Amino acid sequence: CRTVVSLALATMQRATVLLAAKAPKGNVPPNMAKWWKAYTPFHGQVTRQVSPFNLNQVSSLFHNAPSKLKHKVTDNIFDVAPALVASIAFYSYAEWKHADIAFHHRD
């Protein structure tokens, strides 16, 4: 039992030493530091956020609507055209078949 406790204490001490070695430099408390690898602090760089009230979110939707619509149609025509042609052909065949059946079974 004593070796298990001493092993646990040694492991905790090793983990604390490793965390202390990775601690960020500067006046940052350890509980507020970011520990992931992708974080790299930029000292002297100003970062700001733009308020949503200062953005023109809706006006950009309608600013170039005709050109956006043309661009969407021309980019996706080869994906949509086969299904559209097949749907129109199926609909016209179904209408023709219905009229043919109705013609042959009239009263």
C-alpha positions in Angstrom: 0.0 0.0 0.0 2.9 2.3 0.8 4.5 1.8 -2.6 1.2 2.6 -4.3 1.0 5.9 -2.5 4.6 6.8 -3.1 4.2 5.9 -6.8 1.1 8.1 -7.0 2.9 11.0 -5.3 5.9 10.6 -7.6 3.6 10.7 -10.7 1.8 13.8 -9.4 5.1 15.5 -8.7 6.4 14.6 -12.2 3.2 16.0 -13.8 3.5 19.2 -11.8 7.1 19.7 -12.9 6.2 19.1 -16.5 3.3 21.6 -16.3 5.5 24.2 -14.6 8.1 23.7 -17.4 5.4 24.5 -20.0 3.9 27.4 -18.0 3.5 30.6 -20.1 5.9 33.4 -19.5 4.6 36.7 -18.1 2.1 37.6 -15.4 -0.4 34.9 -16.2 -1.9 32.7 -13.4 -1.6 29.0 -14.3 -5.4 28.4 -14.1 -5.9 31.1 -16.8 -3.2 29.9 -19.2 -4.0 28.1 -22.5 -2.3 24.7 -22.7 -3.0 23.6 -26.2 -0.1 23.4 -28.7 -1.7 25.6 -31.4 -1.8 28.7 -29.2 1.0 31.1 -29.9 0.8 34.5 -28.2 1.4 37.5 -30.3 3.0 40.1 -28.1 2.2 43.7 -29.3 -0.5 42.7 -31.8 -3.9 44.3 -31.3 -6.9 42.0 -31.8 -10.4 43.5 -32.0 -13.9 42.3 -32.7 -16.4 44.1 -34.8 -19.8 44.5 -33.3 -22.7 42.8 -35.2 -24.5 46.1 -35.1 -21.7 47.7 -37.2 -21.9 45.1 -39.9 -24.1 45.3 -43.0 -25.2 41.7 -43.0 -28.5 41.9 -44.8 -27.5 44.4 -47.5 -24.8 42.2 -48.8 -27.4 39.5 -49.6 -29.2 41.8 -52.0 -26.3 43.9 -53.3 -25.4 41.6 -56.2 -28.4 39.3 -56.2 -28.8 38.9 -60.1 -25.1 38.1 -60.6 -25.0 35.7 -57.7 -28.1 33.9 -59.0 -26.6 33.7 -62.5 -23.3 32.4 -61.0 -25.2 29.7 -59.0 -27.2 28.5 -62.0 -24.3 28.3 -64.4 -22.0 26.6 -61.8 -24.6 23.9 -61.0 -26.2 23.3 -64.4 -24.4 20.1 -65.1 -25.4 18.7 -61.7 -29.1 19.7 -61.9 -29.8 19.3 -65.7 -29.9 15.5 -65.8 -32.4 15.2 -62.9 -34.5 18.1 -64.4 -34.7 16.5 -67.8 -35.5 13.1 -66.3 -38.3 14.6 -64.2 -39.8 16.5 -67.1 -39.7 13.4 -69.3 -41.3 11.3 -66.5 -44.1 13.9 -66.0 -44.8 14.2 -69.7 -44.9 10.4 -70.1 -47.3 10.1 -67.1 -49.6 12.7 -68.5 -49.6 11.1 -72.0 -50.2 7.6 -70.5 -53.1 9.0 -68.3 -54.7 10.6 -71.4 -54.2 7.4 -73.4 -55.8 5.3 -70.7 -58.6 7.8 -70.3 -59.1 7.8 -74.1 -59.4 4.0 -74.4 -61.6 3.6 -71.3 -64.1 6.3 -72.0 -67.8 5.8 -71.5 
